[in-house]
Amino acid sequence: MTSLCLEVDPNAGACLQEQLRKTLLEAIRMGSLPSEDALPSCRKLSQQLGISRNTVAIVYEKLVEDGYLIRPS
C-alpha cells in the first residue's frame, strides 16, 4: 500500500471532495501513485486527513466510475 502525502484545506474555496479528487488525480497522472499499489482504506485516509470517511468513500467511488481506480477482486 502506498503512503500518500495528501492535504486538504477546510478553509479553501473548493469543497473537500473536490480537493481530494484533484489531489488524487494529480498523484495518478504524475506517477507518484503507482498503478499496482492499493490506496489506503477510506477509514485510514479520512483519519489521516481529518475529514469524514464518507467524503473519502464518495471520492473513491467517483474515481472508480470515471475509470481512474479499480476495485480489488
N, C-alpha and C positions, 0 to 999 in steps of 0.2 A: 504494500500500500504506500502511496506517495504521501509525503509530509508536505502539505501545502502551506505556503505563507500568504494567506489572503487577509484582506482587511475590508471592512465596510464601515461607513460613517453614517450613524443615525441622523446627523445634522446636515447631511448633504442634500442637495436638491432632488436627487433621484431616490426612488424608494429602495429599500433593502434588497428586494427581489431583483430589481434591475441591476443594482450594483454588483450583486453576487453573480448574476448571469454574465454580465460583461467581463468580470474578473476571470471567471472560469473559461469563457470563450477565448479570452486573450491567452490564458495559460495553454489551452489546447492548440491554438494557432501558432504560438511561439515555440511549441515543442517542449515546454517546461513541465507538461503533464503527459508523460509517455503513454501511448495507447494501450500498452499491456498492463499498466498499473491500475489498481482499483482506487476509487475515490473513498474518502472517509465516509463512515455512516452518517446519516442525517443527524443523529443524536450527537456524535462526536464533533462534527463540523459546527453545529449550532452552539455547542458548549464553547468551542474554540473562539467563535466569533461573537458570542454573547447575544445571539438572536434566536428567534423561535425555530424549533425543529420543523414546524410546518412550512416556514419560509424556505428552508433548505430543501425540503421534500418537493415543494412546488417547483423550485428552480431545477432540481434534478429531473423531474417529470417532464418539464418543458424541453430540456436539453435532449431527453430521450425522444420525445415527439419530433423534434427538429433534426434528429439523426446524428447529433454530436456525441451522445452517450449510448451505450447498450446496457441492458440488464444482464447480470450474470445468469448463466443457465443453471 
